[in-house]
Amino acid sequence: MRYRRPAALLTVALAGALTLAGCGDGDSGGKDGADATAGGSGTRTVTDANGKKVEVPAAPKKVVTLSEPTLDAALALGAHPIGATSGRGQSGVAGYLAPKAEDAQIVANTAEPDLDKIAALRPDLILLDETVGAKRDQDKLGRIAPTVLTAKLNAPWRDAFTATADALGKKAGGQKWLDAFDARLKTVKAGLGANAGAVTSVVRWQNGAPSVVGKGKGHVGDTLTALGLKRPQDQQGESSGHSEPVSLERLETIDGDWLFLGALGDRAAGRRG
């Protein structure tokens, strides 16, 4: 397997492009909030990923996010959730989200929510998707506060982001964020220089072996494609989920010009990987 010293441009470009909240300006949804309350009713109706109509606050103030994607999107849109799920393999939120989520209490993990803790926060909106076990408790959650399922499992990330923005009353702000994201991708792509078209491998180390993160679809795959970067042959396809673990005898299948490696857990787990 080839290892190259990370060039600042490509590393920063991908780290930024693959992070939603890092581009949030904290004010992307202001106009939406003003428009949403103009009708005077204080509530509005949205349709969730199951096709269910949910009456939500026009401008929610006490939001609980029960999945990493909904927390990520909410922070990018300038919202400040009061409750959140812990990151996978972690006791708190994912490290890259922590600086913007300092006020969020941990009220769930990816396997299940703590209904009592959520109720104690008296939220006015609960957001989740099918990446977490809380999807099985939607009826119970709905008795605590309006609950919106923003996306089915493996739904396109842009659709999930837009649905979260809509539930928060920040749909226009969501589109503004996506436009800025796309503009950033074009700028980064134009500056890749010798790295243009590089074969880029993205894997996660877990339980003593690597697995491929996404393939041709999903946030990772879509972003790499937009940057004009290629994936190794075994990372091409329609799946947006992770692959089965790759045996150490077949590491050549995850080789590339660039290898981005993550680990399930905290920073120490990453070093061990």
TACORZI-V359068 format. One record per residue. N is the residue number from 1. SS is DSSP state (H for helix, E for strand, C for the rest). OMEGA is omega in degrees with one decimal (999 if undefined). D_LAST is the distance of its C-alpha to the last C-alpha in Angstrom with 1 decimal. Layout:
# TACORZI-V359068
n->{N,N}
ss->{SS,SS}
omega->{OMEGA,OMEGA}
d_last->{D_LAST,D_LAST}
This chain:
# TACORZI-V359068
n->{1,2,3,4,5,6,7,8,9,10,11,12,13,14,15,16,17,18,19,20,21,22,23,24,25,26,27,28,29,30,31,32,33,34,35,36,37,38,39,40,41,42,43,44,45,46,47,48,49,50,51,52,53,54,55,56,57,58,59,60,61,62,63,64,65,66,67,68,69,70,71,72,73,74,75,76,77,78,79,80,81,82,83,84,85,86,87,88,89,90,91,92,93,94,95,96,97,98,99,100,101,102,103,104,105,106,107,108,109,110,111,112,113,114,115,116,117,118,119,120,121,122,123,124,125,126,127,128,129,130,131,132,133,134,135,136,137,138,139,140,141,142,143,144,145,146,147,148,149,150,151,152,153,154,155,156,157,158,159,160,161,162,163,164,165,166,167,168,169,170,171,172,173,174,175,176,177,178,179,180,181,182,183,184,185,186,187,188,189,190,191,192,193,194,195,196,197,198,199,200,201,202,203,204,205,206,207,208,209,210,211,212,213,214,215,216,217,218,219,220,221,222,223,224,225,226,227,228,229,230,231,232,233,234,235,236,237,238,239,240,241,242,243,244,245,246,247,248,249,250,251,252,253,254,255,256,257,258,259,260,261,262,263,264,265,266,267,268,269,270,271,272,273}
ss->{C,C,C,C,C,C,C,H,H,H,H,H,H,H,H,H,H,C,C,C,H,H,H,C,C,C,C,C,C,H,H,H,H,H,H,H,C,C,C,C,C,C,E,E,E,E,E,C,C,C,C,C,E,E,E,E,E,C,C,C,C,C,E,E,E,C,C,H,H,H,H,H,H,H,H,H,C,C,C,C,C,C,E,E,E,C,C,C,C,C,C,C,C,C,H,H,H,H,C,C,C,C,C,C,E,E,E,E,C,C,C,C,E,C,H,H,H,H,H,H,C,C,C,C,E,E,E,E,C,C,C,C,H,H,H,H,H,H,H,H,H,H,C,C,C,C,E,E,E,C,C,C,C,C,C,C,H,H,H,H,H,H,H,H,H,H,H,C,C,C,H,H,H,H,H,H,H,H,H,H,H,H,H,H,H,H,H,H,H,H,C,C,H,H,H,C,C,C,E,E,E,E,E,E,E,E,C,C,E,E,E,E,E,C,C,C,C,H,H,H,H,H,H,H,H,H,C,C,C,E,C,C,H,H,H,C,C,C,C,C,C,E,C,C,C,E,C,H,H,H,H,H,H,H,C,C,C,E,E,E,E,E,E,C,C,C,H,H,H,H,H,H,C}
omega->{-179.9,175.1,177.7,176.5,-176.2,171.3,-173.5,-174.8,-176.1,-178.9,-179.5,-179.2,-177.9,178.9,179.9,-176.2,-178.1,-179.6,179.0,-169.8,-179.2,-179.2,-179.3,-179.7,177.0,-177.4,-173.0,-176.2,-175.0,-178.5,178.8,-178.2,179.8,-179.9,-175.0,-176.6,-176.1,-177.8,173.9,-177.2,-179.7,177.0,175.8,-177.5,174.9,177.4,-175.7,-174.8,175.9,-177.0,-179.7,177.4,-176.7,176.2,-175.3,175.4,178.5,179.2,-175.8,-177.9,-175.2,-172.2,172.3,178.1,-173.2,173.6,178.7,179.0,-179.7,175.1,179.9,-178.2,-179.0,179.5,178.6,-178.0,176.8,176.4,-178.7,-178.6,177.8,178.6,-176.5,174.7,175.0,177.4,-179.0,-179.8,-177.0,178.6,177.7,177.9,178.3,-173.6,-176.7,177.9,-171.6,-177.8,-179.1,-176.0,-176.3,-176.9,-176.8,174.8,177.7,-176.6,-178.8,163.0,-174.8,179.9,-176.5,176.1,171.4,-172.9,-179.6,179.0,179.4,-179.4,-178.5,179.1,-179.1,-178.9,173.2,176.4,176.3,179.9,176.6,173.8,-174.2,175.5,-175.1,-179.5,179.2,178.8,-179.7,-175.4,-175.3,179.8,179.0,178.9,-179.7,176.5,176.6,-178.4,174.9,-174.1,-176.8,171.0,-172.5,-175.5,170.5,178.0,179.0,173.8,177.1,-173.6,179.5,177.6,179.4,178.9,-179.5,178.6,176.7,178.1,-179.9,-179.9,179.9,-176.1,-176.1,-175.2,178.3,177.0,177.4,178.7,176.5,178.8,180.0,178.0,178.9,177.7,-179.5,177.5,178.3,178.1,-179.5,179.7,-179.5,-179.5,-179.0,-177.2,-176.8,177.3,-177.6,179.3,179.8,178.5,-177.9,174.9,-170.9,-179.1,179.5,-175.5,176.3,178.7,-177.6,177.2,173.6,-179.4,178.1,170.3,-177.5,177.0,179.7,173.2,-178.2,-175.2,177.6,-176.2,-178.9,-177.9,-179.8,-178.1,178.8,178.1,179.7,178.5,-179.5,179.5,-177.0,174.4,172.3,-175.0,-177.3,177.8,177.4,-178.8,-174.8,-174.4,173.5,179.8,179.5,178.6,168.7,179.1,178.2,-178.4,-178.7,177.5,-177.4,-178.6,179.8,-179.1,177.2,179.9,177.2,174.7,179.0,178.4,175.3,-173.2,174.2,178.7,177.3,-179.2,-176.4,-176.9,179.2,177.6,178.4,179.1,179.1,178.9,999}
d_last->{15.4,16.7,15.0,17.3,17.7,17.6,21.2,22.0,24.1,21.7,18.7,21.1,22.9,20.1,18.6,22.2,23.2,20.4,21.3,24.6,25.4,24.9,28.1,30.2,33.2,34.3,37.6,37.0,38.9,41.9,44.5,43.3,44.0,47.4,48.3,47.0,49.3,52.3,53.6,54.0,52.8,49.5,47.7,46.9,45.7,42.6,41.6,38.2,36.0,38.1,41.3,42.2,44.2,43.1,45.2,43.0,43.9,45.0,42.9,40.5,39.8,37.7,34.9,32.2,29.2,27.6,24.8,22.2,24.2,27.4,26.2,24.7,28.0,30.2,28.7,29.1,32.7,33.5,33.6,32.6,31.6,32.7,30.3,26.9,24.2,20.9,17.8,15.7,13.9,15.7,19.1,20.3,20.3,17.4,16.9,18.5,21.5,22.0,24.5,26.8,26.5,27.5,30.5,29.0,29.0,26.4,28.6,26.3,22.9,21.9,23.6,26.9,29.0,30.9,34.4,36.1,33.8,34.3,38.0,38.3,37.1,40.0,38.3,40.4,37.8,34.8,32.4,29.9,28.8,27.8,24.1,24.7,26.7,29.3,30.8,32.6,34.3,35.9,39.4,38.7,36.9,39.9,42.2,40.4,40.4,40.6,37.4,36.2,33.8,32.7,31.0,30.6,27.2,26.1,29.1,29.0,27.3,30.3,32.6,30.4,30.5,34.2,34.9,33.2,35.2,38.3,37.8,37.5,40.7,38.8,39.2,40.7,38.0,35.4,37.1,37.3,33.6,33.0,35.5,33.8,30.4,32.1,33.8,30.6,29.1,32.3,32.1,28.5,29.3,32.4,30.5,27.8,30.1,28.6,25.5,27.9,27.1,23.8,21.6,18.6,15.6,13.8,10.9,8.7,5.8,7.8,9.2,7.5,8.4,8.7,11.8,14.2,15.1,18.8,21.1,24.4,25.1,23.8,22.9,20.2,22.5,25.6,24.4,23.2,26.5,28.5,27.0,28.0,24.6,24.0,21.3,20.7,23.2,21.0,20.0,23.7,25.7,26.9,24.1,22.5,20.2,16.9,17.1,16.7,13.5,13.7,14.1,12.6,16.2,16.6,13.9,17.0,17.6,14.9,16.0,17.9,19.4,16.7,13.2,12.0,8.4,8.0,6.5,9.2,10.3,10.9,9.9,8.7,6.2,5.1,5.4,3.8,0.0}
